[in-house]
Amino acid sequence: MTVGLGVRERAQRIMKQHGLRVLGRKLAHVVRRAEEHGEANEADAPGTRIDELTAAACAFAVNCEASLEQHIAKARAAGAIEEEIQESVRISRFIKGKADSLCCKRI
C-alpha cells in the first residue's frame, strides 16, 4: 500500500503542475474574453468561479462523477457560463489523453 500511495502522490503532483499550467492559461483566456465583453464579475476572484471550473476539470480527469456534478453546479452558481464549463472539460480531456499517451509510450 505504501508503494501504491507513493506512486499516486507523485502522479498527483506532476498532473497538478501540468494541469494548472495548461488549464490556468486556457481559463485565463476565457476570463479575459469575458472581461472584454463586460461579462466578468467578482466570481473571477480566487476561491470562486475559476477554482470551481478547475475543480470540475480535475474531477473529470479522475472520473469522479459526484465531484464533477458538485463542482459544475458550484461553477454555475458562481457565474460560469456553459462555454467556460465546456472549455474546462475539453482541456481536461486533452490533459487526460496526453497523460494516457505518455504512459503508453513507457510501457
N, C-alpha and C positions, 0 to 999 in steps of 0.2 A: 504494500500500500504506500509506503514511503516513496518508493521509486515512481510509482504512478502519479502521486500528488506532486512530486518534484517536476516531472515532465509537464504536467498540467500547468503548474505555476510559471514555468519558463515559457511555455507556449502562450500563456495569458499575457505575460509581459511583452513578448515580441508582437503579438497581434494588437495589443493596446497601443504600442508605439506606432506601428504601421497604420492602424485604423484611425487613430487620432490625427495623424499627419494627413492622410488622404481624405478622410471624412470631414475633418475640420476645414480643410482647404475648400472642398466642394460646397459644404454648407455655408461657409463664409461667402461664397459667390452667390448663393441663393439669397442670403440675407442682404448683401449689397444690392442685388436687383430689387428686392422689396423696398429697401431704403430709397432707391432711385425713383420708385413709383409711389413713394409716400405711404407704403404699407407696413413699414417696420414699427415696432412698438416696444414697450418696456419688457415684454416677454422675451426679447432677444438677449437680455442680461443672463449671465451665468446662473445655472440652477433652475432655468425655466425652459423655454421653447427649444433652444439649441441642445441643452442637456437631454431633454426628453427625446428629441429626434435622434441624438447619438445613442441613447439607451435603447430605443426601438431598433436601430440598426444593429446594435450588438446582440439584442435578443434574437433578431432574425438570424444573425450569423451563427449563433449557437443552438438554433432550433428550439428556443424556449417560447412556445406559443402563448402561455399565460403571461409572461413578462412582455411579450410583443404587444398583445392586446392592451395591457395596462399602460405601457409607455406611449402607444399610439393615442390612446384616449387622453392621457395627460398632455401630450403634444398638441392635440386638437384643442383641449381646454386652455392651453397657453397661447393659442392663436395661430398654430401651424396650419398652413393650407395643404390641400391634397398634393399639390406639386412638390412641396417640401418633403412630405411623408414618402411619396413615391421615389423621390431622388435619394433619400437616405437609405431606403431598402434596395434600390438599384445599386448604389455604391457598395452596400454591404454584400450584395450578391457577387459583385465583382471581386471584392476583397476575399470573400469565401472561396471563390473559384481559383483565385491566384494561390491561396494557401493550399488548396487541394492539388493544383498542378505542381506546385513546388514540392509537396510531399511525395507525389507520384514519381517525380524525377529522381528522388533519393532512394526509392525502393528498387 
